[in-house]
């Protein structure tokens, strides 16, 4: 399953800021979650080499949408091509408003901030704002959780990925509340305008209830990492794909046939 968190702005192409692949093992009641850094430098089939999050923006370009299946279609193609995946069965795409609404609908989430975090360049409108999180346990509403999941200038994009995984787990733990599971249809309805998926409503409900029922020890998180570099002839900063390290992660999450040959 492909999960995308997208950043939609009126004056810029839509970008996929969060890219997650999840392998769900219903038979053994286990979930594997792999985070892909948005700046991972890979080949986007038919469009040369780019940071992987560009695949969504290219696919959403009206010149290419029909031929590549939109942003989701080209992102799936790019992930299958580079990661050696035969197929990605389902997808879910949520924007910032949908994320805020979903966390608020849960009544907020509880996060233990591991250290003081400060970001003076957090995007706000056409400029920036200063965002600070003090160390320690905190209850966060949707907007606060979004800021926590997005800040990166206090450390790096890899630090942001770890915070995103922390938020995902906090949402899952909050959803374990039986009273909230009863409200699952209303919760899904609350984010419908800001969430797209190819999963039918009945299956969404079953998947949500299954995911909420998972014990913490049955959810494994992985992150693709790599050195920061610049492509030849370019001054842009990218995450260099080290396939000797990426392939073992892919086989752990998706099985022995995944990965580049």
N, C-alpha and C positions, 0 to 999 in steps of 0.2 A: 504494500500500500504506500502511495506517495502522499505526503502531507506538505502543503505549501502555505507559508504565511507571507502575504503580499503587501507591498507598500504602494498604494495608489495616490498619486498626486496629479493635480490638474495640469501642471506645466511640465511634467516629466513622464517618460515611459514607465509603465508599471513594472516593478521589480519584485523578484521572489527573495525576500530577505531571510526567510527560514526555509530550509530544504531538509526534509526528514523522510527516510525510508523505514517502514516498519514491517517486520516479518511476524505474522501472528500464527502461533501454533495452537490451534483450538484443541487438538487431541491431547496435548500435554499441558494445556492451560498456561502457556508461556508467551511472552512478547519480547521481541528484540527490536531495539530502536537505534537506528544509525543516523547521526547528524552529519550533513555534508556542508563544509564551509562554502559560503556563497562565492568566495574568490578563488575556488579551486580551478586551476587552468586546465581545460580539457578541450577536445574537439567537439564542436557542435555540428553534427552531420549536415553537410551541405552549406555550412557557413564558416568554415575554417576554425581557428582556435579562439576561445573567449573564456572569460570567467564564467563559471557554470550558471550563475544567476542570469546572465544575459540571454540564455536560451528562452526563458519565459518572455522577456521583452521582445526578442526577435519574433517569437511566435505570435505575439499580440499585435505586431505591426500589420496593418491592413494589407500590405503588399504580400505577406507570407501566410497569413492566417489560414486561408482555405487549403493551401498545399501541405501545411505541416500540422494541422489540427489545433491551431491556436497555441497559447503559451503552455498549457498543460500538455498538449500533444508533443511539442518540440522538447519540452523538458523530459518527458517520458522516453522519447527517442534517444536523447542525449545520455540519460542514465543507463538505459539498456545497452547502448553502444559502448560506453566507456567501462561499465561495471560488469559486463558479461551476463546481464540478466535476460532471460528468455522473454519474460513478460512482467509487467506491473499491473496487477489485477484491478486495483481501484485507486481512486484519488479523492482528496478533500482539499479545498482551497478556502482559506479564511483571511479576511482583511483585518486591519487594526480595529475598526469599529466592531466587527464580529467578535474579536477576542475580548474586548472590553465588556461587551454585552454578556458574553458567556460567563466570564468570571463574576460579574455583578449578579447574574442570575443564580450563581451558586452561593451567593452571600459572601464572596471574597475568598481568598486563600491565605494559608499561613506559610510563611517563608522564614527560614533561619539564615539571615545574611551573614556570610562567613567572615567578612571584614568590612571596614568602612570603604564605601565606593563613592566617587565623585566624578561627574562628567559635566564639564563646562560647555560642551558643544552638542548637547542633546537637541535634535531637530525640533523646532517649534514654529509652525507657520512658515514664514519666509526667512526665519532666522534661527537663533539658538537660545537655549535656556540652560541654567545650571541645575543639575539634578544630583542630590546627595542621598545616600542610604547609609545609615549608621549600622554598626555591627550588632547582631542579635536577632531574636525572634520578632517578627512583625506580621501583623494582619494587613493584607493589601486588598484594596478594591481593584476593579478592572483597570482603571487608568494607571494606578500605581504599579500594578503587576506588569502592564505593558512597558512602562518606563524601565522597570527592573530587567525585563527580558531584552530590551533594546540597547541599553547603555553599553558602550564599548571603549570609550576613550580613557577609561580608568585602567584598562589593561590591554585587551586585544579582542579580536573577533572570536578566538577560541574560548576566552573567558565568557563572552556573551553566549556562546553555544552551551557552556556548562550551566549558565543561569537559565537558559531556555529549557534545558532538560530538568532543572530543579522546579521550574514553574509547571511543566507538564506533569511531573510526579505529584506536585501539590494539588493540581486540579484532579488528578486521578484519586488521590487520597481523600479529598473533600467529597468527591462523587460517591465514595463508598457508603456515605450516610444513607441508610434505607429510606429516610424521608425524602431525600433528593431523588433517589431512583424512581420513586413513584411519580415525580414531577418531570421525568425525562421528556415526554412529548412536549410539554410546555417550554422546557428549556431549549429543545431543538427548534421549536417554532420561533423563539425569541431571536435567534441568530440567522433565520432563514434568508433574510435579505443580504446578508454579508458572508454567506457560506455556500460554496458550490461543491457538489459531489456527484459521482455516478452511482452512488449507493442508494437504493430505494429506502423509503421512510421506515418500513418494517425492519429492514436489515440494519438501518442506522440505530434503531432502538435496541435491537438485539446486541449489536456490537458495543453500544454504549454500556449496556448492563454487564456484558461480559468483561469489558475493560475495567469497569469499576469494581468488579468482583475479584480481580487479580491481587494476590498477596504481593507485597513489596518485593520479596525475594524472587518472584517470578517475572520481574521486569528488568531487563538488562539494557543498559545504555552504552553505546559506542560512539566514538567521534573520529572522523578522518582528520588527521593533522598533517602538517608538512611545513617545510621551510618557506619563508617569504622571499620572493625573488622577482625579477623583471624579465619578461620575454625578450628575446633578442630584437634589438631595434626599437624597443618601447621603454617608456619610463613609468608605466603603470605597475602597481604593486599587486602581485598575485600569490596564491598558495601553490607551490610547486607540487605536482602529483608524483609522489614516490611510490610506484606501483609495488615494489617489493614489500612495502609496509601496508599498503592499502588492500592488496589481494587477500592476506590472511584475515583481515576484518570482514571482507566480503564473504569469504567462505564460512566464517563463523556464523554470520547472520543469515546467509542465503543458501548455504550448502556448497559442496565441492565443485560444482559446475560454474559458480560465479567467479568473477575476476578476469583480468586480462591474461591472455595466453603468454 
